[in-house]
């Protein structure tokens, strides 16, 4: 029988053997925007599970979450398999002050990008938060001047 409890009537000598299998657990991992993850799979009870989150350029790793609850702030997180788990890696975009086009550097292209925005041109890559370098809630000449000063003072 495959039942955990087996009832039978004894009618004489009998030899019974109990067979056990180790539980298997599915570990799922996913990544929000900004990175990649590894470590998903099926693991036996007690196995060491290592999941890893790798942020993309311009992002930082925030943590591993399960049911929206933080379980680790380590990008490489190891735990014992003892239940089905679904982990999500969360990442945060790193805003570089003055980098209006999100290319990772503050340069003349950012001055052009911010100036274009001021005169009403919309360019495909425009980061408002990075462009509002004086933090007054508007993109204006003060931001252009600030970025030019940043470039000149490198």
N, C-alpha and C positions, 0 to 999 in steps of 0.2 A: 504494500500500500504506500501511497505517497502522502498519506495523512500524518500529521504530527502526533495525533493520538489515534491509536489503533486498538480496537476492542475485538477480542476473539474468545471463543470458548476452548478451553484446554481439554483436549481429548487424548492426551498422552504426551510423551516427551517431545519437545520441540526446540529447535534452534532458530533464534531470531537474530538478524543482523540489522543494525541501524546504520544508514548511510547518510552522510551530511555533505552539503556543498557550501562553499563559502559564498556569502552574499556579494553581489556585483552592484556597483553604483555608477550611474552616469553622471559625469561632471561636465557641465556646459559652460563655456566662456564666450563672452562677446565684448566688443569694444564700442564705445560711443565715438563720435567724430574726434579725430586727433591722434589715433594710434592703432596698433595691432596687438593681438594676443595669441598665446599658444598655451597648450596644456589640456585641452578638452579630450575626453575619452571615457572609456569604461574601466573602472578600477575595482579591484577586490577589496573587501573589508580590511582595513588596517594598512593598506598600501599608502606610501608617501606620494602625495599629489603635488606637483610643482607647476604653478601657472605663472606666466610671465607677460607683462604688459610693456610695450615699447612705444613711447611717444614719437609722433612724427616731428619733423623740424618745425619749430615755432610753437610747440605744445609742451606742457608739463603733465606728469602723471599725478592725479589727485588721490586715487585709491581704488580698491576693489570693493564692490558693493553687492549685497545679496538682499533682494526684496527692498531695495532702496536704503538699506542699513549698511553703514561702513563696517567692513570686516578686517581690512588691512590697508595701511598706507605704504606698504612695501611693494614695489613693482614686481619683484620676484617673491611670490607668496607660496609657502609650503604648509600643507596640512594633511591629516590622516583621513582617508576615505572611510566614512561611517554613515553616509546618507547621500541621497541624490541632491546635487547642488547646481545652482545656476548663478554664476558670478559675472558681473559686468565691470569692466575697467572704465573709469571716467578720467577724462583729460581736460585741461584748461588751456585756452589759447593764451600765449604770452604776448602781451601788447608791448611793442617797442615804440616808445614815444617818438613821434615824428615820421614813422615808417608808414606813410599813407597808402602805399601800394603793396604792403605785406611781403616785400621781397627779402626782409631780414637785415636791410641796411638803410641808413638815413643818408640820402644823397640828393643830387639835383633833380632826379626823377620825382622825388617826393614834393619838391618845391613846385614843379610843373603840375603835378597831380592836384595839390591843394589849390594852386592858382586857378586851374581849370574849374574846380568846384566852385570857387568864389564867383567866377564869371558865368556860371550856369551850365557848364559842360559836365556831363556825367560820364565818368570813365568806369570801365568794367571792374577794376580793382580799386576800391576806395574804403579805407578803414576810418570811420568817423572818430572813434575813440582815440586812435593813434594820431589823427590829424589835429584834433582839438588840443594842441600841446599846452595852451594857456588855461585850459579847463574852465572856459566861460560858457560852454554850451553852444557856441557858434563857431563856424569856420570862417575866418576873416584874415585880414592883412597881418594882424598880430601873430597869428600862427605861422604865416609865411616867414616873417621876420625872425621868429624864434627858431624855425628850422634852418634858415640860412645861418644864424649864429651858431647853431649846433654843428653844422657842416664846417664852418670856418674855425671852430675851436676844437676840432678833433685832434 
